[in-house]
Amino acid sequence: MGVVTLTGAKNSVLKLMAASLLAVGTTTITNVPDILDVEIMAELLRRLGCDVSHDLPAGTVTITVPEAPDHRADYDLVRRMRASICVLGPLVARVGAADVALPGGDNIGSRGLDMHVDGLRQMGAEVTSEHGYLLANAPQRLQGARIWLDFPSVGATETILMAAVLADGETVIDNAAREPEIIDICTMLLAMGAHIDGVGTSTLVVEGVDSLSPVTHATVPDRIVGGTWAVAAAITGGDITVRGAHAEHLDIALEKLVTAGATVTVLDDGFRVVMQSRPKAVDIVTLPYPGFPTDLQPQFIALNAVSQGAALVTENLFEARFRFVQELARLGADVRTDGHHALVRGRATLSAAPVEATDIRAGAGLVLAGLVAEGQTTVYGVGHIDRGYAGFVPALQSLGAQVVRDEIAD
């Protein structure tokens, strides 16, 4: 039993930091998580000529953007964090050019940049790929366009949105992503002086303006971290209250936990999850928001691994997200995969073993499974977890988990 308090969302704050490039002057972002990716993005912005200071224990990042920022995002940083691509749209809009190394990041499958590129081209940019870099040029101001996304891609929506706010004329983004993190970026851009209609819907209408102004903006709470703690309560038979959360951002995930047998209580500033019996297996189908989030799929597979019955998990977004199942099997989980489906047959107990985290959410899922495995489980590669979870180990310890961080083992 215990309480955890959420900080800002990783999947939002990095894009908010990139959005600061759209306005000359000092932008302050609050409710910033103390995670590795924020440090990487801060260094990227510094190399673009920005002055970045941060007090991550206090959750604040201050970014001072010059009149003419540089436009090259080097490979040594971009390879460490795929979200670095989010500087593409702001740089093309502000300075008419962007040289961004093709990104790295989590190894969870193909996440092409075709929709980013097609959107910018429809707005008049020339985009090519040379020597591992994406080169975008728009010597004349970008032009508004009607852009249809084949898939409601979060990244493509962000790139086109941040380019459109300074374009000449109206841009319509059809089949846009609707995630809370997209709404968060829109909220910040509106405060900066952008003209955006349809926020929270699948059609965004952006009327370009000549310039934007710096602001102070608070990052939306991290729903994926909140969902991870919710699953932690369910898998351990625990009682966890999550503060600083927007429960409505986790509607489907929390409903799935109720189906699994948990009691979920929505509070004014979060929610409480209590599990008093062995969970029941629940089927999962990942979809773009407001569907079930792919970033909670590994945690729910871990939950199903110790649940009563069998469940089918269908992954519709990232084809390699089941890679971590091989590690979960080392703990004794009964999981069989076929394409984008995984059949999980719950077992009463798991058995401790050394395992390797392959991405942020897989790492979290393996830690949760380790909490209920008999014996001592060692999770290697926890640097992945650091990229998405601030103070993960101390929070687990505060909730009563027997877990330590061994830097040598990592």
BELFEN-V205470 format. One record per backbone hydrogen bond with DSSP energy under -0.5 kcal/mol. CO is the residue of the C=O (numbers start at 1). NH is the residue of the N-H. E is the energy in kcal/mol with one decimal. If there is no record, write none. Layout:
# BELFEN-V205470
CO | NH | E
CO | NH | E
This chain:
# BELFEN-V205470
2 | 241 | -2.5
4 | 243 | -3.3
7 | 222 | -2.1
9 | 12 | -1.3
9 | 13 | -3.0
10 | 14 | -1.3
12 | 15 | -0.6
12 | 16 | -2.3
13 | 17 | -2.4
14 | 18 | -1.6
15 | 19 | -2.4
16 | 20 | -1.1
18 | 21 | -1.8
19 | 22 | -2.0
20 | 23 | -1.6
22 | 212 | -0.6
24 | 214 | -0.5
25 | 27 | -0.6
25 | 65 | -2.9
27 | 63 | -3.0
28 | 217 | -2.5
29 | 61 | -2.5
30 | 219 | -2.3
31 | 8 | -0.7
33 | 35 | -1.7
35 | 38 | -0.7
35 | 39 | -1.1
36 | 40 | -2.0
37 | 41 | -2.5
38 | 42 | -2.4
39 | 43 | -2.1
40 | 44 | -2.2
41 | 45 | -2.4
42 | 46 | -2.0
43 | 47 | -2.1
44 | 48 | -1.0
45 | 50 | -2.4
46 | 49 | -1.9
48 | 70 | -2.6
50 | 52 | -0.7
51 | 64 | -2.8
53 | 62 | -3.4
55 | 58 | -0.8
55 | 59 | -0.8
55 | 60 | -1.7
59 | 31 | -0.6
59 | 32 | -1.8
60 | 55 | -3.0
61 | 29 | -3.0
62 | 53 | -2.5
63 | 27 | -2.9
63 | 65 | -0.6
64 | 51 | -2.3
65 | 25 | -2.0
66 | 69 | -0.5
71 | 73 | -0.6
71 | 99 | -3.7
72 | 74 | -0.7
73 | 101 | -2.2
74 | 77 | -1.0
74 | 78 | -2.2
75 | 79 | -2.8
77 | 80 | -1.3
77 | 81 | -0.6
78 | 81 | -1.1
78 | 104 | -1.7
79 | 105 | -1.4
81 | 84 | -1.9
82 | 85 | -2.1
83 | 86 | -2.2
84 | 87 | -1.7
85 | 88 | -2.0
86 | 90 | -0.6
87 | 91 | -2.2
88 | 92 | -2.2
89 | 93 | -2.2
90 | 94 | -2.6
91 | 95 | -2.7
91 | 96 | -0.8
91 | 97 | -0.9
92 | 96 | -0.9
96 | 138 | -3.3
98 | 100 | -0.6
98 | 136 | -2.9
99 | 73 | -3.3
99 | 101 | -0.5
100 | 134 | -3.2
106 | 108 | -1.3
108 | 320 | -1.4
113 | 117 | -2.5
114 | 118 | -3.1
115 | 119 | -2.0
116 | 120 | -2.1
117 | 121 | -2.5
118 | 122 | -2.3
119 | 123 | -0.9
120 | 125 | -2.4
121 | 124 | -1.9
123 | 143 | -3.0
125 | 127 | -0.6
126 | 137 | -2.5
128 | 135 | -3.2
130 | 133 | -1.9
132 | 102 | -2.7
133 | 130 | -2.4
133 | 135 | -0.6
134 | 100 | -2.5
134 | 136 | -0.6
135 | 128 | -2.6
136 | 98 | -2.3
137 | 126 | -3.2
142 | 168 | -3.4
145 | 147 | -0.7
145 | 172 | -2.3
147 | 149 | -0.5
147 | 174 | -3.1
148 | 150 | -0.5
151 | 153 | -3.2
153 | 157 | -2.1
153 | 177 | -0.5
154 | 158 | -2.4
155 | 159 | -2.5
156 | 160 | -2.5
157 | 161 | -2.5
158 | 162 | -2.7
159 | 163 | -1.5
160 | 164 | -2.6
161 | 165 | -1.4
163 | 166 | -0.9
164 | 167 | -1.5
165 | 209 | -2.4
167 | 169 | -0.7
168 | 144 | -2.8
169 | 208 | -2.6
171 | 173 | -0.5
171 | 206 | -3.4
172 | 147 | -3.5
172 | 174 | -0.7
173 | 176 | -0.6
173 | 204 | -2.1
174 | 149 | -2.1
179 | 182 | -1.0
179 | 183 | -1.8
180 | 184 | -2.1
181 | 185 | -1.9
182 | 186 | -2.5
183 | 187 | -2.5
184 | 188 | -2.0
185 | 189 | -2.8
186 | 190 | -2.7
187 | 191 | -1.8
188 | 192 | -1.6
189 | 193 | -0.6
189 | 194 | -2.7
190 | 193 | -1.2
192 | 213 | -2.5
194 | 196 | -0.6
195 | 207 | -2.1
197 | 205 | -2.4
198 | 201 | -2.4
202 | 175 | -0.9
202 | 176 | -2.7
204 | 173 | -3.0
204 | 206 | -0.6
205 | 197 | -2.9
205 | 207 | -0.5
206 | 171 | -3.1
206 | 208 | -0.7
207 | 195 | -0.7
215 | 28 | -2.3
217 | 30 | -2.7
220 | 9 | -2.6
221 | 223 | -1.0
222 | 226 | -2.1
223 | 227 | -2.5
224 | 228 | -2.1
225 | 229 | -2.1
226 | 230 | -1.8
227 | 231 | -2.2
228 | 232 | -2.2
229 | 233 | -1.9
230 | 234 | -1.7
231 | 235 | -3.1
232 | 236 | -1.5
233 | 237 | -0.6
233 | 238 | -3.2
234 | 237 | -0.5
238 | 275 | -2.4
239 | 2 | -1.7
240 | 242 | -0.5
240 | 273 | -2.7
241 | 4 | -2.5
241 | 243 | -0.6
242 | 271 | -1.9
243 | 6 | -2.6
245 | 247 | -0.7
246 | 249 | -2.0
247 | 250 | -2.0
248 | 251 | -0.9
250 | 254 | -2.9
251 | 255 | -2.1
252 | 256 | -2.3
253 | 257 | -1.6
254 | 258 | -1.8
255 | 259 | -2.2
256 | 260 | -1.8
257 | 262 | -2.7
258 | 261 | -1.3
260 | 280 | -2.1
262 | 264 | -0.6
263 | 265 | -0.5
263 | 274 | -2.4
264 | 266 | -0.5
265 | 272 | -2.4
267 | 270 | -1.0
269 | 244 | -1.9
269 | 245 | -1.4
270 | 267 | -2.7
271 | 242 | -3.3
272 | 265 | -2.6
273 | 240 | -2.3
274 | 263 | -3.3
279 | 308 | -2.8
284 | 314 | -3.1
285 | 292 | -0.7
288 | 291 | -2.8
292 | 287 | -2.2
293 | 296 | -1.8
294 | 297 | -1.4
296 | 300 | -1.9
297 | 301 | -2.1
298 | 302 | -2.2
299 | 303 | -1.9
300 | 304 | -2.8
301 | 305 | -1.8
302 | 306 | -0.6
303 | 306 | -1.3
304 | 307 | -1.4
305 | 347 | -2.5
308 | 281 | -2.8
309 | 346 | -2.8
311 | 313 | -0.5
311 | 344 | -3.1
312 | 284 | -1.9
312 | 314 | -0.5
313 | 315 | -0.5
313 | 342 | -2.4
314 | 286 | -2.7
314 | 316 | -0.7
317 | 319 | -0.5
318 | 321 | -1.4
320 | 323 | -1.7
321 | 324 | -0.7
322 | 325 | -1.9
323 | 326 | -1.2
324 | 327 | -0.6
324 | 328 | -2.2
325 | 329 | -2.3
326 | 330 | -0.7
327 | 330 | -0.7
327 | 331 | -0.6
328 | 331 | -1.3
328 | 333 | -1.5
329 | 332 | -1.9
331 | 351 | -3.2
333 | 335 | -0.9
334 | 345 | -2.6
336 | 343 | -3.4
338 | 341 | -1.4
340 | 315 | -2.7
341 | 338 | -2.8
342 | 313 | -3.1
342 | 344 | -0.6
343 | 336 | -2.4
343 | 345 | -0.6
344 | 311 | -2.5
344 | 346 | -0.6
345 | 334 | -0.7
350 | 374 | -2.8
353 | 378 | -0.7
355 | 380 | -3.2
358 | 107 | -0.9
359 | 363 | -2.3
360 | 364 | -1.8
361 | 365 | -2.6
362 | 366 | -2.4
363 | 367 | -2.0
364 | 368 | -2.3
365 | 369 | -2.2
366 | 370 | -2.4
367 | 371 | -1.5
368 | 372 | -0.6
369 | 372 | -1.1
369 | 373 | -0.5
370 | 373 | -0.6
372 | 350 | -0.7
374 | 352 | -3.0
375 | 377 | -0.6
377 | 379 | -0.5
378 | 355 | -2.9
378 | 380 | -0.7
380 | 357 | -2.8
381 | 384 | -1.8
382 | 386 | -1.7
383 | 387 | -0.8
384 | 387 | -1.1
385 | 388 | -1.8
385 | 389 | -2.3
386 | 36 | -1.5
389 | 392 | -0.7
391 | 395 | -2.0
392 | 396 | -2.2
393 | 397 | -2.7
394 | 398 | -2.3
395 | 399 | -1.1
396 | 399 | -0.5
396 | 401 | -2.4
397 | 400 | -1.5
401 | 403 | -1.2
404 | 406 | -0.6
405 | 407 | -0.7
406 | 410 | -1.6
